[in-house]
Amino acid sequence: MGKNEHVVMRRWHKGQHLRWNQRLIIERMRLHGATTRQIAEVIGCSHVCIARELKRGRYIHTNSDLTTEERYSPEKAERQYRANLAAKGPQIKIGNDHAYAKELEKFILKKKFSPSAALAAIRNSKRTFQTSICTRTLYNYISGGVLACEKKDLPLKGKQKRRNRSKKEQIQKRVSCGTSIEYRPAEVDARASFGHWEMDTVYTSKKDKFKPTLLVLTERCSRQEMIIRMRDRTSGSVVRALNALERSMGADKFSKVFQTITVDNGSEFSDFEGMEKSVLRKRKARTKVYYCHAHRSYERGSNENANKLIRRHFPKGTDLSKVSVQQVAMVEAWINDYPRRILGWKTSNMVYRPWFDKQ
């Protein structure tokens, strides 16, 4: 056994299944005369596994000169693999329900949903399939190679560490330019009613505030998301974005929908008077702005979680000057149609829209 092969063998997990794309690689390499050990090195499994796979997909091919030769068919191997899964009984519940498997793969691979959200989205769609599985079973299928997706395709890979946060009462160490979160009503803290938002920015580089930026607003009760593309990350652009939003909604509805907005101490939120003052009703306030404690991002926890969802589409370092308004709107719609465990696996739209339409 060579050195490289030994490394590959250590990477291989016992019980892991071959996937369709790997079967295509096997077919191509076999046609070029590769040995089982050469194929195993590329796939990342043992040569014994490849030998079994070649046997599973073996068939006799007739050439144009009527001679015959033994070849490997990925289609035949896949059919046999699916048949074997179904024959194992209830522990492989998905069995021959290819439509269900394809739907799960679509939500995880194409729509960037987590496994739990993918299952919830299928339930919410009211579509019926031959089988249904739980979240743990789906994760086992992904780890075992039953589906086309892998662990690397999931949005959160591995266990997430929880940070220990002090339970001590937070005291503002420096004066914010506006009203501190310490004076925010208890009703807002409890998420007992709609109309209270958190606001933040997503940007390309912290060093360059004069590049296009996303203004992100998250409603605390429903987690409804609004994303506005701004030309830069300045206080003037934030005020202009809120002015445009007020004009589109009307002064009365804006005041009902945006009763409070909680922000951090970033310089883009320094103009609290401009953010609070109505552009349609002179000398009247349209909302109330509260400022978090310095270095306490968890005081806008919903906002921070929404930013992570945005980063699935626009990873850190993405040049937002190349991101169109249409792309931003698509991500906003995706987030608002994303099932949330905290909402009983409903989407933000399902929770927020009925309230918003009554305002």
Buried (B, 14 or more C-beta within 10 A) or exposed (E): EEEEBEEBBEEBEEEBBBBEEBBEBBBEBBEEEBEBBBBBBBBBBBBEBBBBBBEBBEEEEEEEEEEEEEBBBBEBBBEBBBEEBEEEEEEBBBBBBEEBBEBBBBBBBEEBBBBBBBBBBBEBEEEEBEBBBEBEBBBBBBBEBBBBBBEEBBBEEEEEEEEEEEEEEBEBEEEBBBBBBBEBBEEBEEBEEBBBBBBBBBBBEEEEBEBBBBBBBBBBBBBBBBBBBBBBBBBEBBBBBBBEBBEEBEBEEBBBBBBBBBBBBBEBBBBBEBBBBBBBBEEEEBBBBBBBBEEBEEBBEBBBBBBEBBEBBBEEEBEBEEBEEEBBEEBBEBBBBBBBEEBEBBBBBBBBBEBBEEB
